[in-house]
Amino acid sequence: MFAKIFLLTALLVGVSCRHLSLPYRPASYVEDNTDLFGDDIDDLYSEHEFESARPLYVNSRVRRQAHGVMNTNPDGTANIMAKLPLAGNDKNVLSAIGGLDAVKSGGSYGAASGGVALDNVNGHGLSLTGKHIPDFGNQLTAAGKVNLLHNDHNDFNANAFATRNFPKNPVIPNFNTVGAGVDYTFNNKLGASLSAAHTDLFKRTDYSAMANVNLFRNPTSTLDFNAGATKSISPYIPNRSWQPAFGLSFSKYF
């Protein structure tokens, strides 16, 4: 499986942005005044869970190399992301980005994305990506980050995104999700991040607190362990507690 995943990483062009795992359910046809919209909203929470707010995948500094990343998920699936530089100078690099989310051993996946990213040598960046989620619909996400502190031992960034969701289910209208976060890295070894995302249509707010430690690093590869907790607050999720989240992240520069 891992050989296939690494091969896909080398071929893909892009990085995956976060998404909400919303299922598609065909519209019901009834003769009374049943609240179809309300029923479908309830089903979204009773049958499936949203992905919690996670920090955006971004590079802290410009690298003019093809870049592949694989993250593992607690359920045994993997996320594959890649970035391919297209043009640039000594200040900025424009890259094609894309990826696959929730890849299973049989080759199936939960979402596919692609877009472009602009990275600045000072650690700032912008990206625009489109995502297709087979059982939900499509998304368009604009994201940005600003480096607030960088020296030999410290790196501190702020990021934000806005996503327009286009569900396949005709009962659910198009809706927006917005989010922001901060991340800190010490000595390229230890890191921490906080983020939040809000979807007004569902009156839902997702929180994430994560930490990571670098396990291995050389000039072309890094391996990190990530762990933390996520929580979602919504009228549709009664008494939801913090949930653990963990995984490995492997990055390769070509």
C-alpha atoms as one frame of an Amber mdcrd trajectory, in Angstrom:
protein
   0.000   0.000   0.000   2.707   2.462   0.988   4.527   1.970  -2.318   1.332
   2.946  -4.150   0.825   5.931  -1.901   4.344   7.260  -2.468   3.910   6.792
  -6.224   0.702   8.808  -6.113   2.468  11.475  -4.081   5.114  11.909  -6.751
   2.526  12.208  -9.512  -0.003  14.497  -7.858   0.269  18.270  -8.082  -1.184
  19.936  -5.085  -2.124  20.118  -1.521  -5.463  19.345   0.053  -7.381  21.992
   2.000  -9.744  21.059   4.826 -13.279  19.902   4.049 -16.521  19.052   5.763
 -17.551  15.425   5.355 -21.188  16.022   4.461 -23.127  13.126   2.967 -25.429
  13.342  -0.016 -28.950  12.139   0.571 -31.608  12.241  -2.196 -34.428  14.693
  -1.584 -37.570  13.181  -0.090 -40.940  13.722  -1.761 -43.836  14.031   0.670
 -47.361  15.405   0.524 -47.480  17.126   3.910 -45.523  20.092   5.287 -42.568
  18.115   6.625 -39.483  20.269   7.244 -37.240  18.727   4.583 -34.368  21.120
   5.237 -34.478  20.556   8.993 -34.685  16.786   8.571 -31.663  16.716   6.278
 -29.684  18.877   8.696 -30.499  16.444  11.509 -29.409  13.530   9.336 -26.064
  15.171   8.675 -25.286  14.977  12.363 -27.031  11.722  13.308 -25.494   9.628
  10.516 -22.141  11.312   9.853 -19.648  13.481  11.682 -17.938  16.533  10.292
 -14.191  16.714  10.038 -12.958  18.925  12.852 -11.208  22.205  12.229  -7.582
  21.573  11.388  -4.690  23.911  10.659  -4.207  24.598   6.969  -1.347  22.843
   5.251   1.236  25.509   4.418   4.986  25.756   3.938   6.864  27.977   6.365
   9.357  29.045   3.720   9.641  28.946  -0.069  11.236  25.813  -1.520  11.687
  25.541  -5.278  11.234  21.772  -5.353   8.396  19.359  -5.974   7.015  18.538
  -2.554   4.983  15.516  -1.455   3.293  14.923   1.905   1.456  11.931   3.351
  -0.555  12.139   6.593  -2.127   9.179   8.369  -5.563   9.304  10.017  -6.732
   7.461  13.155  -9.130   5.362  11.041  -6.250   3.901   8.996  -6.733   6.056
   5.898  -4.140   8.486   4.547  -4.112  11.972   3.036  -1.751  12.530   0.107
  -0.709  16.045  -0.872   1.796  17.477  -3.339   3.094  20.789  -4.667   4.849
  21.434  -7.976   6.545  24.826  -8.580   5.518  26.429 -11.887   7.237  29.825
 -11.905   8.954  32.243  -9.574  11.857  34.475  -8.669  13.997  35.067  -5.598
  10.956  36.434  -3.688   7.882  34.455  -4.745   7.026  31.020  -6.142   3.782
  30.037  -7.897   2.939  26.331  -7.590   0.288  23.861  -8.671  -1.197  22.066
  -5.688  -3.519  19.078  -5.222  -4.213  15.956  -3.225  -6.406  13.072  -2.138
  -8.075  12.737   1.273  -8.991   9.563   3.169  -7.223   7.182   0.771  -7.917
   3.520   1.551  -5.810   0.457   0.764  -8.145  -0.513  -2.073  -7.528   2.786
  -3.856 -10.788   4.557  -2.974 -10.685   8.070  -1.520 -12.912  10.550   0.264
 -12.071  13.733  -1.659  -9.829  15.072  -4.441  -8.544  18.639  -4.768  -6.406
  20.866  -6.973  -5.450  24.512  -7.312  -2.629  27.044  -7.153  -0.537  28.547
  -4.347   1.721  31.593  -4.113   4.496  31.444  -1.496   6.686  34.355  -0.417
  10.276  34.057   0.802   9.244  35.778   4.060   6.814  32.997   4.908   3.575
  34.575   3.649   1.286  32.718   1.253  -2.001  32.577  -0.653  -3.869  29.656
  -2.222  -7.025  28.947  -4.208  -8.236  25.348  -4.415 -11.230  23.414  -5.641
 -12.301  20.146  -4.060 -14.660  17.373  -5.150 -16.205  15.168  -2.454 -18.084
  12.305  -4.176 -20.774  11.820  -1.514 -21.249  15.542  -0.850 -20.513  17.902
  -3.743 -17.852  20.532  -4.412 -15.958  23.225  -2.518 -13.952  26.312  -3.435
 -11.470  27.568  -0.823  -9.369  30.725  -0.629  -6.687  30.655   2.068  -3.849
  32.832   3.261  -1.128  32.950   5.885   1.125  35.599   7.385   4.430  34.922
   9.107   4.555  36.941  12.335   7.916  35.807  13.698  10.879  33.980  12.237
  14.436  33.545  13.521  16.948  30.757  14.036  14.771  28.989  16.619  11.194
  30.274  16.329   8.528  30.378  13.632   5.044  31.786  14.290   2.267  32.056
  11.675  -1.368  33.121  11.446  -3.677  31.684   8.793  -7.269  32.045   7.629
  -9.561  30.545   5.005 -13.021  30.907   3.494 -14.797  27.997   1.800 -17.888
  28.055  -0.401 -19.701  24.712  -0.298 -21.871  23.442  -3.171 -23.851  20.386
  -1.938 -25.300  17.847  -4.360 -28.373  17.496  -2.179 -30.919  19.985  -3.613
 -32.534  20.405  -0.197 -29.368  21.942   1.275 -28.416  25.383  -0.115 -24.894
  26.522  -0.885 -23.190  27.703   2.289 -19.957  29.167   3.648 -17.373  27.975
   6.152 -14.749  30.363   7.521 -11.841  29.709   9.844  -8.561  30.954  11.259
  -5.676  29.723  13.359  -2.119  30.149  14.559   0.832  27.759  14.591   4.212
  27.875  16.310   7.381  25.834  15.714  10.474  25.754  17.925  13.837  24.814
  16.464  12.150  22.798  13.658  11.513  20.146  16.315   8.432  20.952  18.418
   5.239  22.631  17.297   1.740  23.582  18.397  -1.345  25.000  16.696  -4.792
  26.333  17.551  -7.600  26.790  15.034 -11.330  27.343  14.764 -13.862  27.159
  11.927 -17.506  28.237  11.770 -20.369  27.176   9.505 -23.280  29.533  10.062
 -25.853  27.418   8.194 -25.484  24.646  10.780 -24.686  26.967  13.715 -21.538
  24.913  14.123 -18.081  25.863  15.392 -15.129  23.471  15.280 -12.076  23.847
  17.505  -8.692  22.163  17.226  -5.641  22.130  19.525  -2.713  20.145  18.155
   0.956  19.529  18.915   3.670  17.858  16.889   7.198  16.569  17.346   9.728
  15.920  14.600  10.960  12.320  14.660  13.335  12.437  11.702  14.752  15.084
   9.390  17.312  15.234   6.590  17.754  17.660   3.665  14.978  15.998   1.623
  12.621  14.290   4.119  10.841  14.848   7.429   8.716  12.605   9.648   6.477
  14.100  12.350   4.064  12.773  14.968   0.923  14.865  15.548  -1.483  14.619
  18.482  -4.157  16.778  20.046  -7.894  17.163  20.442 -10.867  18.563  18.532
 -14.323  19.681  19.570 -17.481  20.726  17.747 -20.287  22.882  19.149 -23.726
  22.990  17.543 -27.400  22.636  18.474 -27.313  19.443  16.400 -24.516  17.936
  18.525 -25.639  17.673  22.173 -22.929  17.509  24.837 -20.068  16.921  22.415
 -16.765  16.508  24.303 -13.180  16.925  23.141 -12.107  14.083  20.857  -8.507
  12.839  20.497  -6.746  13.232  17.154  -3.360  11.849  16.157  -1.295  10.677
  13.204   2.019  10.697  11.357   3.085  13.130   8.646   5.837  12.336   6.125
   7.168  15.036   3.772   9.466  14.491   0.808  11.189  17.035  -1.469  12.192
  15.903  -4.949
